[in-house]
Amino acid sequence: MTVDLTPDPAAAGLAAQTAQFVRDVVLPMEAEYKGVVPSDAVRAELQRAAKDRGVFAPHVSAAYGGHGLDMRGRAAVFEEAGYSLLGPLALNIAAPDEGNMHMLEAIATREQKERYLRPLAGGDIRSCFAMTEPAPGAGSDPSALTTRAVRVDGGWQIDGRKWFITGADGAAFAICMARTSGEPGDAGGATMFLVEADNPGMEIVRHIETLDESLYGGHAELVFDGCVVADDAVLGEVDLGFRYAQVRLGPARMTHCMRWLGIARRAQDIAVARAADRHVFGSRLAELGMVQQMIADNEIDIAASRGLILQACWELDQGRSAAQSTAIAKTFCAEAIWRVVDRSVQICGSLGISGDVLLGRFLREVRPFRIYDGPSETHRWAIARRVVRRHDKACAR
């Protein structure tokens, strides 16, 4: 079977438009706000500009106002948007909204799509995905889920605690994962619920201070205390939440990789410009062997990351689970992107750790990627298990 990793002409054209939009509109605003969007008014301004340029919502189907790109097409566009910390928010492809849109379009009922997906795709509202819990609850092991939902008259009552919920502050609704059968540690028994922000049973109890700051709405701790929702708040089918989560998690891991790859390219561009301009020890910095090695290693990490992303995206576009390829790509990209930004800081020296360029912020933003959406260690464990199972199966023939 021929593996085609190239985006179609429409996607390639949209990627070029996005690159120009980021340079014309987004980078100046990023410089003004030091990489952090300060208000919803600024978010709305960025998104209006993206709509005016025709690059808004590249991932959503045309029925909901988007361009309907497949995963390979998204890879090209998302990387260009990710060249700035503010680019993904401008295009409405930032986490967690982008992943929630993908899942709602695949799973939600027609009524749920009109109520939640359409305004979310249009940038009129934001959302969050409430799965992670404080220890010993669900984290890198989702089966440890402790938040519970029980049937009550006319619906369900949810009780539990969630933490590190990205984008919760200001979100119009949460997609909450709760256990509806079984016990913590069981592989199944989870259900997704759509919970609106004005539900008195859901409360943000604190904002968590974190290393990163660019994900809009921050990271919050939520409490569900007697949170009652109607039967039509169930997303998908009861007890199949873990299965539905895979619809979101594999593609969302890849879109994280795409966006951060854009920042890796940006860091490399800053470092190369500095190395080409800075003169030390009688020559340009770029002519020193150790600096050349760092520049070359950055290029290798960027190219390898892009190749792994495209391989995984091709498998997803073919309708495969792509569990192994997405795990490999996520693990490699999270570490390679960190290496690229770290080397870029080193090449730039004191400039790199100053506020005159954003490399220091990039370093803080990309470091958590080695933890969220599955720590590197968890992915390595899963990758190795699949390899051993493949070996055992081959030996049993």
PyMOL commands that set and color helices and strands:
alter all, ss='L'
color gray80, all
select helices_A, chain A and resi 9-33+40-53+62-64+71-81+87-91+97-107+110-121+142-144+231-233+241-277+285-287+289-317+323-351+359-370+376-395
alter helices_A, ss='H'
color red, helices_A
select strands_A, chain A and resi 127-130+148-152+155-166+173-179+190-196+202-207+219-230+234-235+279-280+283-284
alter strands_A, ss='S'
color yellow, strands_A
deselect
rebuild
show_as cartoon
